[in-house]
Amino acid sequence: MLAMRFIKTGFVLLALVLFSAFPRQAQAGNFEISEGQINQYLTKKLGFNDQFNLPGILNIRYQVDQMQAKVGKNSSNKIELDGIVSAGFSYNGAEFDSRINLVLDVEPEYDAEQGAVYLKNLRMLRWSSEPQQYADQLQLIMPMLNGTVQSLLNRFPVYTLNSADPTQHLMKNMVKKLTVREGKIVLETAPDIL
C-alpha cells in the first residue's frame, strides 16, 4: 500500500514538473515584432557604404543615411521602406553630389533554423534626387543601389529570437506562418499541443 502511494505521488510530481516546465510551449501563442524594433535595427545598419568605379569614366560613392520601415500600411504582406542615400559622382570629368530619396518594398521571411526574420524580395517603387538635374546620371546606378540594399538586408536579420529567453527559444521551431499587420510582424505558431 505504501509503495502504491509512493508511485502515485511520484506520478503526480512528475506531471506537475512537466506541466510547469512546458506550459509556454503548450500555449506559446503568437510572437510580435513591432515596427519600432525593425526601425531600431535599420538605424544600427545606417552608414553602410559602397563604391563603384569604371576608371576614367565613372566613379560613384554612396552611403545609406536613413532607412525607415512602414509595417502593414497597405493590404499586402509587404513592408515599405523609405530611405535616403547620399552619393558622390565623378562622370566624364564632372563631379557632383546628390541626395537620393528611395521608396522600396520588401517581404519579411522567417528562417526557422536561425529563428530569424529577414527582409527579402526588394523592389524599388520610386525614387527622386536632389538636385533634380542629375536624375539621368543617377538612373545608371539604381540597379547597383538596389542590389546593395538587398545584399545588406539578406545578410542581416531584422529580428532574431533570443535563445536565452525560454519562451522565444521554445517558439523558434514552432513558427508556422509569418504575417504582416499594421505596425508589426506576427510570427504565428502551431496550435496548442496539449
CYANA upper distance limits for C-alpha pairs under 8 A (distance plus 0.5 A):
  1 MET  CA      5 ARG  CA      6.79
  2 LEU  CA      6 PHE  CA      6.65
  3 ALA  CA      7 ILE  CA      6.71
  4 MET  CA      8 LYS  CA      6.70
  5 ARG  CA      9 THR  CA      6.60
  6 PHE  CA     10 GLY  CA      6.58
  7 ILE  CA     11 PHE  CA      6.75
  8 LYS  CA     12 VAL  CA      6.73
  9 THR  CA     13 LEU  CA      6.63
 10 GLY  CA     14 LEU  CA      6.55
 11 PHE  CA     15 ALA  CA      6.55
 12 VAL  CA     16 LEU  CA      6.66
 13 LEU  CA     17 VAL  CA      6.63
 14 LEU  CA     18 LEU  CA      6.65
 15 ALA  CA     19 PHE  CA      6.54
 16 LEU  CA     20 SER  CA      6.41
 17 VAL  CA     21 ALA  CA      6.44
 18 LEU  CA     22 PHE  CA      6.61
 19 PHE  CA     23 PRO  CA      6.18
 22 PHE  CA     26 ALA  CA      6.80
 23 PRO  CA     27 GLN  CA      6.66
 23 PRO  CA     28 ALA  CA      8.32
 24 ARG  CA     28 ALA  CA      5.31
 24 ARG  CA    167 THR  CA      6.82
 24 ARG  CA    170 LEU  CA      8.46
 25 GLN  CA    167 THR  CA      7.86
 25 GLN  CA    170 LEU  CA      6.69
 25 GLN  CA    171 MET  CA      7.64
 25 GLN  CA    193 ILE  CA      8.33
 26 ALA  CA    192 ASP  CA      5.77
 26 ALA  CA    193 ILE  CA      5.74
 26 ALA  CA    194 LEU  CA      6.02
 27 GLN  CA    192 ASP  CA      5.94
 27 GLN  CA    193 ILE  CA      8.12
 28 ALA  CA    167 THR  CA      7.72
 28 ALA  CA    171 MET  CA      7.33
 28 ALA  CA    189 THR  CA      7.69
 28 ALA  CA    192 ASP  CA      8.03
 29 GLY  CA    188 GLU  CA      7.59
 29 GLY  CA    189 THR  CA      6.60
 29 GLY  CA    191 PRO  CA      8.37
 29 GLY  CA    192 ASP  CA      8.43
 30 ASN  CA    186 VAL  CA      7.05
 30 ASN  CA    187 LEU  CA      6.12
 30 ASN  CA    188 GLU  CA      5.20
 30 ASN  CA    189 THR  CA      6.21
 31 PHE  CA    186 VAL  CA      6.20
 31 PHE  CA    187 LEU  CA      5.54
 31 PHE  CA    188 GLU  CA      7.16
 32 GLU  CA    184 LYS  CA      6.81
 32 GLU  CA    185 ILE  CA      6.21
 32 GLU  CA    186 VAL  CA      5.04
 32 GLU  CA    187 LEU  CA      6.75
 33 ILE  CA     37 GLN  CA      6.98
 33 ILE  CA     38 ILE  CA      7.89
 33 ILE  CA    159 TYR  CA      8.11
 33 ILE  CA    184 LYS  CA      5.94
 33 ILE  CA    185 ILE  CA      5.58
 33 ILE  CA    186 VAL  CA      6.86
 34 SER  CA     38 ILE  CA      7.03
 34 SER  CA    183 GLY  CA      6.50
 34 SER  CA    184 LYS  CA      4.81
 34 SER  CA    185 ILE  CA      6.94
 35 GLU  CA     39 ASN  CA      6.66
 35 GLU  CA     69 ALA  CA      7.25
 35 GLU  CA     70 LYS  CA      7.41
 35 GLU  CA     71 VAL  CA      6.37
 35 GLU  CA    183 GLY  CA      5.57
 35 GLU  CA    184 LYS  CA      5.76
 35 GLU  CA    185 ILE  CA      8.18
 36 GLY  CA     40 GLN  CA      6.54
 37 GLN  CA     41 TYR  CA      6.90
 37 GLN  CA    159 TYR  CA      8.39
 38 ILE  CA     42 LEU  CA      6.81
 38 ILE  CA     69 ALA  CA      7.48
 38 ILE  CA    158 VAL  CA      6.30
 38 ILE  CA    159 TYR  CA      7.67
 39 ASN  CA     43 THR  CA      6.58
 39 ASN  CA     67 MET  CA      8.10
 39 ASN  CA     68 GLN  CA      6.27
 39 ASN  CA     69 ALA  CA      6.42
 40 GLN  CA     44 LYS  CA      7.06
 41 TYR  CA     45 LYS  CA      7.25
 41 TYR  CA    158 VAL  CA      6.40
 41 TYR  CA    159 TYR  CA      8.22
 42 LEU  CA     46 LEU  CA      7.14
 42 LEU  CA     67 MET  CA      6.64
 42 LEU  CA     68 GLN  CA      7.55
 42 LEU  CA    158 VAL  CA      7.90
 43 THR  CA     66 GLN  CA      7.66
 43 THR  CA     67 MET  CA      7.36
 43 THR  CA     68 GLN  CA      8.49
 46 LEU  CA     64 VAL  CA      6.24
 46 LEU  CA     65 ASP  CA      6.10
 46 LEU  CA     66 GLN  CA      6.75
 46 LEU  CA     67 MET  CA      7.89
 47 GLY  CA     63 GLN  CA      6.31
 47 GLY  CA     64 VAL  CA      5.91
 47 GLY  CA     65 ASP  CA      6.23
 48 PHE  CA     63 GLN  CA      6.10
 48 PHE  CA     64 VAL  CA      6.00
 48 PHE  CA     65 ASP  CA      8.41
 49 ASN  CA     61 ARG  CA      7.91
 49 ASN  CA     62 TYR  CA      6.02
 49 ASN  CA     63 GLN  CA      4.57
 49 ASN  CA     64 VAL  CA      6.81
 50 ASP  CA     61 ARG  CA      6.49
 50 ASP  CA     62 TYR  CA      6.16
 50 ASP  CA     63 GLN  CA      7.09
 50 ASP  CA    148 THR  CA      8.28
 51 GLN  CA     59 ASN  CA      7.90
 51 GLN  CA     60 ILE  CA      6.01
 51 GLN  CA     61 ARG  CA      4.91
 51 GLN  CA     62 TYR  CA      6.88
 52 PHE  CA     58 LEU  CA      8.37
 52 PHE  CA     59 ASN  CA      6.29
 52 PHE  CA     60 ILE  CA      5.61
 52 PHE  CA     61 ARG  CA      7.09
 53 ASN  CA     57 ILE  CA      8.50
 53 ASN  CA     58 LEU  CA      6.22
 53 ASN  CA     59 ASN  CA      4.86
 53 ASN  CA     60 ILE  CA      6.81
 54 LEU  CA     58 LEU  CA      5.50
 54 LEU  CA     59 ASN  CA      6.72
 55 PRO  CA     59 ASN  CA      7.80
 56 GLY  CA     92 ASN  CA      8.05
 57 ILE  CA     90 SER  CA      8.23
 57 ILE  CA     91 TYR  CA      6.38
 57 ILE  CA     92 ASN  CA      6.01
 57 ILE  CA     93 GLY  CA      8.25
 58 LEU  CA     89 PHE  CA      7.80
 58 LEU  CA     90 SER  CA      6.08
 58 LEU  CA     91 TYR  CA      5.22
 58 LEU  CA     92 ASN  CA      7.31
 59 ASN  CA     89 PHE  CA      6.19
 59 ASN  CA     90 SER  CA      5.51
 59 ASN  CA     91 TYR  CA      7.16
 60 ILE  CA     87 ALA  CA      7.46
 60 ILE  CA     88 GLY  CA      6.30
 60 ILE  CA     89 PHE  CA      5.20
 60 ILE  CA     90 SER  CA      7.08
 61 ARG  CA     87 ALA  CA      6.03
 61 ARG  CA     88 GLY  CA      5.69
 61 ARG  CA     89 PHE  CA      7.09
 62 TYR  CA     85 VAL  CA      7.14
 62 TYR  CA     86 SER  CA      6.10
 62 TYR  CA     87 ALA  CA      4.63
 62 TYR  CA     88 GLY  CA      6.86
 63 GLN  CA     85 VAL  CA      6.05
 63 GLN  CA     86 SER  CA      5.96
 63 GLN  CA     87 ALA  CA      6.97
 64 VAL  CA     83 GLY  CA      7.93
 64 VAL  CA     84 ILE  CA      6.75
 64 VAL  CA     85 VAL  CA      5.04
 64 VAL  CA     86 SER  CA      7.17
 65 ASP  CA     83 GLY  CA      7.99
 65 ASP  CA     84 ILE  CA      6.04
 65 ASP  CA     85 VAL  CA      5.90
 65 ASP  CA     86 SER  CA      7.21
 66 GLN  CA     82 ASP  CA      8.38
 66 GLN  CA     83 GLY  CA      5.67
 66 GLN  CA     84 ILE  CA      5.47
 66 GLN  CA     85 VAL  CA      7.52
 67 MET  CA     81 LEU  CA      6.95
 67 MET  CA     82 ASP  CA      6.11
 67 MET  CA     83 GLY  CA      4.72
 67 MET  CA     84 ILE  CA      7.11
 68 GLN  CA     81 LEU  CA      5.98
 68 GLN  CA     82 ASP  CA      5.70
 68 GLN  CA     83 GLY  CA      6.83
 69 ALA  CA     79 ILE  CA      7.11
 69 ALA  CA     80 GLU  CA      6.24
 69 ALA  CA     81 LEU  CA      5.06
 69 ALA  CA     82 ASP  CA      7.03
 70 LYS  CA     79 ILE  CA      6.43
 70 LYS  CA     80 GLU  CA      5.61
 70 LYS  CA     81 LEU  CA      6.74
 70 LYS  CA     82 ASP  CA      8.45
 70 LYS  CA    183 GLY  CA      7.68
 71 VAL  CA     78 LYS  CA      7.95
 71 VAL  CA     79 ILE  CA      5.39
 71 VAL  CA     80 GLU  CA      7.05
 71 VAL  CA    180 VAL  CA      7.46
 71 VAL  CA    181 ARG  CA      7.50
 71 VAL  CA    182 GLU  CA      6.33
 71 VAL  CA    183 GLY  CA      5.40
 71 VAL  CA    184 LYS  CA      6.42
 71 VAL  CA    185 ILE  CA      7.93
 72 GLY  CA     76 SER  CA      7.83
 72 GLY  CA     77 ASN  CA      7.59
 72 GLY  CA     78 LYS  CA      7.39
 72 GLY  CA     79 ILE  CA      6.73
 72 GLY  CA    180 VAL  CA      6.06
 72 GLY  CA    181 ARG  CA      5.26
 72 GLY  CA    182 GLU  CA      4.45
 72 GLY  CA    183 GLY  CA      6.29
 72 GLY  CA    184 LYS  CA      7.40
 73 LYS  CA     79 ILE  CA      8.26
 73 LYS  CA     80 GLU  CA      8.39
 73 LYS  CA    182 GLU  CA      6.27
 73 LYS  CA    183 GLY  CA      8.02
 74 ASN  CA     78 LYS  CA      8.39
 76 SER  CA    180 VAL  CA      8.32
 77 ASN  CA    107 GLU  CA      7.11
 77 ASN  CA    108 PRO  CA      8.42
 77 ASN  CA    179 THR  CA      6.93
 77 ASN  CA    180 VAL  CA      5.68
 77 ASN  CA    181 ARG  CA      8.37
 78 LYS  CA    105 ASP  CA      6.82
 78 LYS  CA    106 VAL  CA      6.01
 78 LYS  CA    107 GLU  CA      5.21
 78 LYS  CA    108 PRO  CA      7.46
 78 LYS  CA    180 VAL  CA      7.42
 79 ILE  CA    105 ASP  CA      5.97
 79 ILE  CA    106 VAL  CA      5.83
 79 ILE  CA    107 GLU  CA      6.73
 79 ILE  CA    108 PRO  CA      7.92
 79 ILE  CA    180 VAL  CA      8.28
 80 GLU  CA    103 VAL  CA      7.53
 80 GLU  CA    104 LEU  CA      6.21
 80 GLU  CA    105 ASP  CA      4.81
 80 GLU  CA    106 VAL  CA      7.01
 81 LEU  CA    102 LEU  CA      8.35
 81 LEU  CA    103 VAL  CA      6.26
 81 LEU  CA    104 LEU  CA      5.51
 81 LEU  CA    105 ASP  CA      6.24
 81 LEU  CA    106 VAL  CA      8.09
 82 ASP  CA    101 ASN  CA      7.93
 82 ASP  CA    102 LEU  CA      6.16
 82 ASP  CA    103 VAL  CA      5.19
 82 ASP  CA    104 LEU  CA      6.93
 83 GLY  CA    101 ASN  CA      6.34
 83 GLY  CA    102 LEU  CA      5.42
 83 GLY  CA    103 VAL  CA      6.95
 83 GLY  CA    104 LEU  CA      8.47
 84 ILE  CA     99 ARG  CA      7.38
 84 ILE  CA    100 ILE  CA      6.14
 84 ILE  CA    101 ASN  CA      5.23
 84 ILE  CA    102 LEU  CA      6.65
 85 VAL  CA     99 ARG  CA      6.29
 85 VAL  CA    100 ILE  CA      5.54
 85 VAL  CA    101 ASN  CA      7.08
 85 VAL  CA    102 LEU  CA      8.27
 86 SER  CA     97 ASP  CA      8.00
 86 SER  CA     98 SER  CA      6.46
 86 SER  CA     99 ARG  CA      5.10
 86 SER  CA    100 ILE  CA      6.75
 87 ALA  CA     97 ASP  CA      6.18
 87 ALA  CA     98 SER  CA      5.77
 87 ALA  CA     99 ARG  CA      6.74
 87 ALA  CA    100 ILE  CA      8.05
 88 GLY  CA     95 GLU  CA      7.95
 88 GLY  CA     96 PHE  CA      6.43
 88 GLY  CA     97 ASP  CA      4.86
 88 GLY  CA     98 SER  CA      6.88
 89 PHE  CA     94 ALA  CA      8.44
 89 PHE  CA     95 GLU  CA      5.95
 89 PHE  CA     96 PHE  CA      5.84
 89 PHE  CA     97 ASP  CA      6.65
 90 SER  CA     94 ALA  CA      6.08
 90 SER  CA     95 GLU  CA      4.90
 90 SER  CA     96 PHE  CA      7.22
 91 TYR  CA     95 GLU  CA      6.85
 98 SER  CA    129 SER  CA      7.13
 98 SER  CA    130 GLU  CA      6.16
 98 SER  CA    131 PRO  CA      6.76
 98 SER  CA    134 TYR  CA      8.28
 99 ARG  CA    129 SER  CA      6.09
 99 ARG  CA    130 GLU  CA      5.72
 99 ARG  CA    131 PRO  CA      7.89
100 ILE  CA    127 TRP  CA      7.41
100 ILE  CA    128 SER  CA      6.34
100 ILE  CA    129 SER  CA      4.95
100 ILE  CA    130 GLU  CA      7.07
101 ASN  CA    127 TRP  CA      5.98
101 ASN  CA    128 SER  CA      5.78
101 ASN  CA    129 SER  CA      6.57
102 LEU  CA    124 MET  CA      7.87
102 LEU  CA    125 LEU  CA      8.39
102 LEU  CA    126 ARG  CA      6.72
102 LEU  CA    127 TRP  CA      5.05
102 LEU  CA    128 SER  CA      7.34
103 VAL  CA    124 MET  CA      6.75
103 VAL  CA    125 LEU  CA      6.05
103 VAL  CA    126 ARG  CA      5.86
103 VAL  CA    127 TRP  CA      6.62
104 LEU  CA    122 LEU  CA      7.19
104 LEU  CA    123 ARG  CA      6.01
104 LEU  CA    124 MET  CA      4.95
104 LEU  CA    125 LEU  CA      5.72
104 LEU  CA    126 ARG  CA      7.63
105 ASP  CA    122 LEU  CA      6.19
105 ASP  CA    123 ARG  CA      5.88
105 ASP  CA    124 MET  CA      7.15
105 ASP  CA    125 LEU  CA      7.45
106 VAL  CA    119 LEU  CA      6.23
106 VAL  CA    120 LYS  CA      6.03
106 VAL  CA    121 ASN  CA      5.99
106 VAL  CA    122 LEU  CA      5.06
106 VAL  CA    123 ARG  CA      7.03
107 GLU  CA    119 LEU  CA      6.03
107 GLU  CA    120 LYS  CA      5.69
107 GLU  CA    121 ASN  CA      6.44
107 GLU  CA    122 LEU  CA      7.76
108 PRO  CA    117 VAL  CA      6.88
108 PRO  CA    118 TYR  CA      6.06
108 PRO  CA    119 LEU  CA      4.95
108 PRO  CA    120 LYS  CA      6.53
108 PRO  CA    178 LEU  CA      8.22
109 GLU  CA    117 VAL  CA      6.02
109 GLU  CA    118 TYR  CA      5.81
109 GLU  CA    119 LEU  CA      6.78
109 GLU  CA    120 LYS  CA      7.25
109 GLU  CA    178 LEU  CA      7.56
110 TYR  CA    115 GLY  CA      7.62
110 TYR  CA    116 ALA  CA      6.28
110 TYR  CA    117 VAL  CA      5.03
110 TYR  CA    118 TYR  CA      6.96
110 TYR  CA    178 LEU  CA      7.23
111 ASP  CA    115 GLY  CA      6.16
111 ASP  CA    116 ALA  CA      5.77
111 ASP  CA    117 VAL  CA      6.73
111 ASP  CA    118 TYR  CA      8.07
112 ALA  CA    116 ALA  CA      7.32
112 ALA  CA    172 LYS  CA      6.78
112 ALA  CA    173 ASN  CA      6.36
112 ALA  CA    175 VAL  CA      7.84
113 GLU  CA    172 LYS  CA      8.43
113 GLU  CA    173 ASN  CA      8.12
114 GLN  CA    160 THR  CA      7.89
115 GLY  CA    160 THR  CA      6.18
115 GLY  CA    161 LEU  CA      5.89
115 GLY  CA    172 LYS  CA      5.59
115 GLY  CA    173 ASN  CA      7.94
116 ALA  CA    157 PRO  CA      6.43
116 ALA  CA    158 VAL  CA      8.05
116 ALA  CA    159 TYR  CA      6.13
116 ALA  CA    160 THR  CA      4.62
116 ALA  CA    161 LEU  CA      6.66
117 VAL  CA    157 PRO  CA      5.85
117 VAL  CA    158 VAL  CA      6.31
117 VAL  CA    159 TYR  CA      5.79
117 VAL  CA    160 THR  CA      6.87
118 TYR  CA    153 LEU  CA      7.27
118 TYR  CA    154 ASN  CA      6.99
118 TYR  CA    156 PHE  CA      7.50
118 TYR  CA    157 PRO  CA      4.98
118 TYR  CA    158 VAL  CA      6.23
118 TYR  CA    159 TYR  CA      7.90
119 LEU  CA    153 LEU  CA      6.30
119 LEU  CA    154 ASN  CA      7.23
119 LEU  CA    157 PRO  CA      7.73
119 LEU  CA    158 VAL  CA      7.65
120 LYS  CA    150 GLN  CA      7.68
120 LYS  CA    153 LEU  CA      7.52
120 LYS  CA    154 ASN  CA      7.01
121 ASN  CA    150 GLN  CA      8.19
122 LEU  CA    146 ASN  CA      8.15
122 LEU  CA    150 GLN  CA      6.55
123 ARG  CA    146 ASN  CA      8.27
124 MET  CA    146 ASN  CA      7.48
128 SER  CA    132 GLN  CA      8.03
128 SER  CA    135 ALA  CA      8.04
129 SER  CA    134 TYR  CA      8.05
129 SER  CA    135 ALA  CA      6.82
130 GLU  CA    134 TYR  CA      8.42
131 PRO  CA    135 ALA  CA      8.49
134 TYR  CA    138 LEU  CA      6.70
135 ALA  CA    139 GLN  CA      6.64
136 ASP  CA    140 LEU  CA      7.82
137 GLN  CA    141 ILE  CA      8.21
138 LEU  CA    142 MET  CA      7.16
141 ILE  CA    145 LEU  CA      6.53
142 MET  CA    146 ASN  CA      6.44
143 PRO  CA    147 GLY  CA      6.65
144 MET  CA    148 THR  CA      6.60
145 LEU  CA    149 VAL  CA      6.74
146 ASN  CA    150 GLN  CA      6.65
147 GLY  CA    151 SER  CA      6.47
148 THR  CA    152 LEU  CA      6.75
149 VAL  CA    153 LEU  CA      6.78
150 GLN  CA    154 ASN  CA      6.52
151 SER  CA    155 ARG  CA      6.77
152 LEU  CA    156 PHE  CA      7.04
153 LEU  CA    157 PRO  CA      7.42
153 LEU  CA    158 VAL  CA      8.44
161 LEU  CA    168 GLN  CA      6.09
161 LEU  CA    169 HIS  CA      7.43
161 LEU  CA    172 LYS  CA      7.29
162 ASN  CA    168 GLN  CA      6.26
162 ASN  CA    169 HIS  CA      6.91
163 SER  CA    168 GLN  CA      6.73
163 SER  CA    169 HIS  CA      4.97
164 ALA  CA    168 GLN  CA      8.37
164 ALA  CA    169 HIS  CA      7.30
165 ASP  CA    169 HIS  CA      6.44
166 PRO  CA    170 LEU  CA      6.64
167 THR  CA    171 MET  CA      6.61
168 GLN  CA    172 LYS  CA      6.68
170 LEU  CA    174 MET  CA      7.73
171 MET  CA    175 VAL  CA      6.89
171 MET  CA    189 THR  CA      7.74
174 MET  CA    189 THR  CA      5.67
174 MET  CA    190 ALA  CA      6.25
175 VAL  CA    187 LEU  CA      6.49
175 VAL  CA    188 GLU  CA      6.02
175 VAL  CA    189 THR  CA      4.74
175 VAL  CA    190 ALA  CA      6.96
176 LYS  CA    187 LEU  CA      8.06
176 LYS  CA    188 GLU  CA      6.36
176 LYS  CA    189 THR  CA      5.72
176 LYS  CA    190 ALA  CA      6.44
177 LYS  CA    187 LEU  CA      6.57
177 LYS  CA    188 GLU  CA      5.59
177 LYS  CA    189 THR  CA      7.40
178 LEU  CA    185 ILE  CA      7.52
178 LEU  CA    186 VAL  CA      6.21
178 LEU  CA    187 LEU  CA      5.22
178 LEU  CA    188 GLU  CA      6.47
179 THR  CA    185 ILE  CA      6.39
179 THR  CA    186 VAL  CA      5.74
179 THR  CA    187 LEU  CA      7.18
179 THR  CA    188 GLU  CA      8.03
180 VAL  CA    184 LYS  CA      6.70
180 VAL  CA    185 ILE  CA      5.15
180 VAL  CA    186 VAL  CA      6.70
181 ARG  CA    185 ILE  CA      6.59
181 ARG  CA    186 VAL  CA      7.65
